């Protein structure tokens, strides 16, 4: 059996750093003596086969090898193997894969509500684990993951890619340099368009029992950015949310888009047959598990929110106003940080502010592309200082790979783990937990009508200053 102890030691060191320990970055050792990291992946959907599959195979085969793939859908599993381009065993039975191939790293890209099952089994079997966001979907599963990491002695890395884009990094630099003094409040608003936003309601994400609502699945990205930018933990959340656009609110509904009798009158009609990749990955394999990728977004069983608003109080006394809209005419976001000495304003893809006219379906498709990012131009950040004129900070901008974050995230994990990380880009289990706990607290607040304290959800206690 190939010895993977050197690689495990590397990932353990990385995990310690990611989890917020004082372990110095200089101690990371990527000298493997010619050995490759043995990687297994569970969940061969579009994210698993693409970003954590094909992209790793094409970009990092000199330092890692896939030794196993697992999925409950045998057809999708076989297609995933061919698409990624690997020659490794495949397993419908996950436990059999762990026992047979003994990976050094397990990558989890399954349905959100099942993340905890595979994370915990991976940690308990002696693997380090890298999971796609969100960490999990409720506080009980989160606590079980925390307990598993502690007892196993292994480590968990969370794949937060938004942190790594040049634009979000520049915001972090400005805040870290105290450019507006002490931050006191934040306004943060995210807009999903009628292409991307609607897509969540077609998929399993439209069921809270599968994705935890978009408070968890989508907003975990946004809350992680807030936690990272503010360098503090959330303390209390009060929220509102409702479902008033999708689901049973629709004027008509069908079985799925392919067979719907309302294709000519439904503005949300989407023809999956025009996408060869999705046809091969999903449609041709519906027979195995019944998963419909082009489900009707007006089906009555949808039970998540499509408009959301929250107030978040941080342990360092920063107040945040946050909202998420899922049926906006455009896709983009805006944020403003108020400080004792000024204000930072930033935004991406707000049409009238950037004076652009971009096809909204194309915009999301380009963001998801996994080819190397190209610097197109720049985007502004406005820095206001009290009693002075404002300054415009121009930041190099990339569209592909989530604003260039995908490539930088994977390079740091697999290619350059020894590089300094002064802005704490690397995300571990505490980061993953704190981001989902905001969404979980928001969900609970809506249900109870009361504010929810983060400390009451797990044994993690919020810190005013993150370590």
Secondary structure, 3 states (H helix, E strand, C coil): CCCCHHHHHHHHHHHHHHCCCCCCHHHCCCCCCCCCEEEEEECCCHHHHHHHHHHHHHHHCCCEEEEEEECCCHHHHHHHHHHHCCCCEEECCHHHHHHHHCCCEEEECCCHHHHHHHHHHHHHCCCEEEECCCCCCCHHHHHHHHHHHHHHCCCEEECCCHHHCHHHHHHHHHHHCCCCCCEEEEEEEEEEECCHHHHHHHCHHHCHHHHCCCCCCCHHHHHHHHHHHHCCCEEEEEEEEECCCCHHHCCCCCCEHHHCCCCCCCCCCCCHHHCHHHHHHCHHHHHHHCCCCCECCCCCCCCCCCEEEEEEEECCCCEEEEEEEEEECCCEEEEEEEECCEEEEEEECCHHHHCCCCCHHHHHHHHHCCCCCCEEEEEEEEEEECCCCCEEEEEEEECHHHHHHHHHHHHHHHHCCCCCCCCCCCCEHHHHHHHHHHHHHHHHHHHHCCCEEHHHCCCCCCCCCCC
